[in-house]
Amino acid sequence: MSTNPSGDVPVRRIDRILAFMSLGLLVLSIVSFFAIMIASASGADMRTGIWPLVGVLVYIAPIIAFALLLAVLIMSFVRRARANRGG
């Protein structure tokens, strides 16, 4: 893997995919949170339909997003270490 003329390690496609997936999950979690707030205020039955899934999504999506960002960070550190080591 070659480096850029500026000395930075190039960003791979998998890094971009994981970063955008993480961002997407965070946005989805925030939208779901506000949807639950609006639906609760309007008197919707939160025990039926898709609402239980939306409720679980608010709890699970940020954890998965954090894990994806952590994976990107670790892969980036490993790639930079290998580039600095020369192999």
Wavefront OBJ file of the C-alpha trace (Angstrom):
o trace
v 0.000 0.000 0.000
v 1.562 3.249 -1.062
v 1.205 6.521 0.734
v 0.181 9.887 -0.658
v 2.842 12.485 -1.495
v 1.871 14.337 1.671
v 2.790 11.262 3.723
v -0.754 10.360 4.765
v -2.100 6.850 4.477
v -4.897 6.619 1.862
v -8.439 6.028 3.031
v -9.800 2.678 1.925
v -13.311 1.958 0.740
v -14.111 -0.235 3.759
v -13.234 2.669 6.078
v -15.642 4.957 4.272
v -18.375 2.326 4.263
v -18.039 1.671 7.996
v -17.918 5.383 8.810
v -21.038 6.155 6.764
v -22.848 3.124 8.225
v -22.043 4.414 11.685
v -23.297 7.886 10.823
v -26.433 6.427 9.268
v -27.194 4.371 12.366
v -26.769 7.403 14.596
v -29.103 9.481 12.417
v -31.622 6.623 12.334
v -31.486 6.381 16.116
v -32.082 10.115 16.543
v -34.982 10.075 14.075
v -36.480 7.071 15.861
v -36.163 8.838 19.200
v -38.044 11.873 17.930
v -40.646 9.644 16.259
v -41.295 7.948 19.592
v -41.600 11.317 21.330
v -44.059 12.630 18.740
v -46.093 9.408 18.655
v -46.302 9.263 22.444
v -47.471 12.858 22.591
v -50.151 12.186 20.004
v -51.493 9.181 21.916
v -50.342 6.311 19.684
v -50.392 2.764 21.065
v -46.695 2.040 21.527
v -47.224 -1.688 22.200
v -48.448 -2.621 18.717
v -47.252 -2.333 15.154
v -43.710 -1.293 14.406
v -43.265 0.765 17.589
v -41.562 -1.979 19.647
v -38.940 -2.333 16.900
v -38.437 1.439 16.808
v -38.040 1.438 20.584
v -35.370 -1.257 20.481
v -33.628 0.534 17.623
v -33.127 3.596 19.810
v -31.145 1.463 22.269
v -29.225 -0.808 19.883
v -28.235 1.507 17.000
v -25.887 3.815 18.968
v -24.023 0.820 20.388
v -23.519 -0.670 16.927
v -22.497 2.745 15.565
v -19.900 3.086 18.320
v -18.545 -0.385 17.556
v -18.264 0.490 13.845
v -16.398 3.715 14.637
v -14.106 1.805 16.974
v -13.385 -0.697 14.194
v -12.541 2.132 11.782
v -10.254 3.696 14.369
v -8.416 0.446 15.093
v -8.010 -0.338 11.384
v -6.663 3.154 10.808
v -4.121 2.838 13.634
v -2.962 -0.552 12.375
v -2.632 0.729 8.815
v -0.634 3.788 9.948
v 1.634 1.629 12.088
v 2.338 -0.660 9.158
v 2.993 2.317 6.884
v 5.384 3.878 9.396
v 7.155 0.568 9.898
v 7.618 0.249 6.155
v 5.796 -2.998 5.657
l 1 2 3 4 5 6 7 8 9 10 11 12 13 14 15 16 17 18 19 20 21 22 23 24 25 26 27 28 29 30 31 32 33 34 35 36 37 38 39 40 41 42 43 44 45 46 47 48 49 50 51 52 53 54 55 56 57 58 59 60 61 62 63 64 65 66 67 68 69 70 71 72 73 74 75 76 77 78 79 80 81 82 83 84 85 86 87
